[in-house]
Amino acid sequence: MPLFPARPDDLPAVAALVNSAYRGETSRQGWTTEADYIDGQRTDAASLAADLAADPEAQLLVLRDRSDGPLLGSVWLEPVGDGVTWYLGMLTVRPDLQDRKLGRQLLAQAEAAAARRGAGRIRMTVIAIRDTLIAWYERRGYRLTGERRPFPYEDDRFGMPRRGDLEFVVLEKAL
């Protein structure tokens, strides 16, 4: 299934998808939810639009089985620093489809899209207590860099933490 650049009219659906996957109830949503330790929304359409406008090199890509088909997943890509390193974030698959290996396809296609734009390496951040998710990325060639970053407790755009020990780990993969 191909990736398409998100259109402005896709942003509300992308925000709803990301919020359902990241903040949905654990008993009803996929394995990627953070609802046990972060409340509130993960993003909204206005934030996505502002982030895209702030960085013309950034891409929000959507996964569909055809260009006019339903939204199945999404991913954020943007160059950082030297342009050889790209940040990958908000990799999201519809929770009811997470058993179809679409995340693997989405990740591989996002890496290929970044490589076509000059990426030699992909970096990402994952909340450190997400052992299962970190292991999933490690099985796809990502390695922990040893770098840790603080969780932005003061910024509710990332949700409302339910615990005080959250931080990010940085993972990286050479392409």
Secondary structure as UniProt FT lines:
FT   STRAND          3..5
FT   HELIX           8..10
FT   HELIX           11..23
FT   TURN            26..28
FT   TURN            31..32
FT   TURN            35..37
FT   STRAND          38..39
FT   HELIX           45..54
FT   TURN            56..57
FT   STRAND          59..63
FT   TURN            67..68
FT   STRAND          73..80
FT   TURN            81..84
FT   STRAND          85..93
FT   HELIX           95..97
FT   TURN            98..101
FT   HELIX           102..116
FT   TURN            117..118
FT   STRAND          121..127
FT   TURN            128..129
FT   HELIX           131..138
FT   TURN            139..141
FT   STRAND          143..150
FT   TURN            153..154
FT   HELIX           156..158
FT   STRAND          160..161
FT   STRAND          167..174
//
